[in-house]
Amino acid sequence: MLVIGGVIWGNNPADDYFVESHGVKTPDAYWKVVIRGTGSDERAIAWIVPNTQDATRKHLDNYLVSVDEIERVTSEKIPVSDYAKHDKPSASWLIPHGCNKG
């Protein structure tokens, strides 16, 4: 399993809470890609999550995108097979039973 993520900088002054106090702009969104499997079994799932109070786990499926979309928005090259870049699952993957990261 490979997990890759990063920020999306924007020009939304409404979320720049720390510019005045610390001189630091706040990202407008975060992205994450999870890749599992190899070869013809490789699968990927990706999200672009806005940096808002509404962006909670129960809304996570609203932020699903394809890996192609992540690459387009970020200009990053994600190391996933071309056939898997176009997939966008209809729901986030289930958290395995016993996983304490839920």
C-alpha positions in Angstrom: 0.0 0.0 0.0 1.2 3.5 -0.9 -0.3 6.7 0.5 0.5 10.0 -1.1 -0.9 13.4 -0.2 -0.4 17.1 -0.2 -1.9 20.5 -0.1 -3.6 22.7 -2.7 -2.8 26.3 -2.3 -5.3 28.8 -3.4 -6.3 32.4 -3.1 -9.2 32.2 -0.6 -8.5 34.8 2.0 -11.4 33.6 4.1 -9.4 30.5 5.3 -6.1 32.4 5.8 -6.3 32.4 9.6 -2.6 32.7 10.3 -1.4 35.3 7.8 -1.6 38.2 10.3 -0.2 36.4 13.3 2.3 34.1 11.7 2.7 35.2 8.1 1.5 31.8 6.9 -1.3 31.2 4.3 -3.6 28.3 4.8 -4.1 25.7 2.1 -7.5 25.8 0.4 -7.7 22.0 0.2 -5.8 18.8 0.9 -5.4 15.8 -1.4 -4.7 12.1 -0.8 -4.2 9.1 -3.0 -4.1 5.5 -1.7 -2.8 2.8 -4.0 -3.1 -0.9 -3.3 -2.1 -4.0 -5.2 0.2 -4.4 -8.1 0.0 -5.1 -11.8 -3.5 -5.9 -13.0 -4.7 -5.9 -9.4 -3.6 -2.3 -8.7 -6.4 0.0 -7.4 -6.3 3.6 -6.4 -8.7 5.9 -4.6 -8.3 9.7 -4.3 -9.8 12.6 -2.6 -9.6 16.4 -2.7 -10.9 17.7 0.6 -11.6 21.4 1.1 -10.1 23.0 4.2 -13.5 23.8 5.8 -15.4 22.8 8.9 -17.8 20.8 6.8 -15.1 18.5 5.6 -15.7 15.6 8.0 -15.5 11.8 7.7 -19.2 11.5 7.1 -18.8 13.7 4.0 -15.7 12.0 2.7 -17.4 10.4 -0.2 -18.4 13.8 -1.5 -14.7 14.5 -2.1 -13.8 11.4 -4.2 -12.0 12.2 -7.4 -10.0 10.2 -9.9 -6.2 10.2 -9.8 -6.4 11.9 -13.2 -8.1 14.8 -11.4 -5.4 15.0 -8.7 -2.7 15.1 -11.4 -4.6 17.8 -13.3 -5.1 20.1 -10.3 -1.7 19.6 -8.7 0.6 19.0 -11.7 2.0 16.0 -9.7 2.7 12.7 -11.4 1.1 9.9 -9.3 2.8 6.5 -9.6 -0.3 4.4 -10.5 -1.1 2.4 -13.6 -2.8 4.4 -16.4 -5.9 2.1 -16.2 -6.3 2.9 -12.5 -6.0 6.6 -12.9 -9.4 6.9 -14.5 -11.4 5.0 -11.8 -13.4 6.9 -9.3 -15.1 4.6 -6.7 -18.7 5.5 -5.8 -17.7 5.2 -2.1 -14.6 5.3 0.1 -13.1 1.9 0.8 -14.2 0.3 4.0 -11.8 0.4 7.0 -10.7 -3.1 7.9 -12.1 -4.6 11.1 -9.7 -4.1 13.9 -8.0 -1.1 12.3 -7.5 1.6 15.0 -7.1 4.4 12.4 -10.9 4.8 11.9 
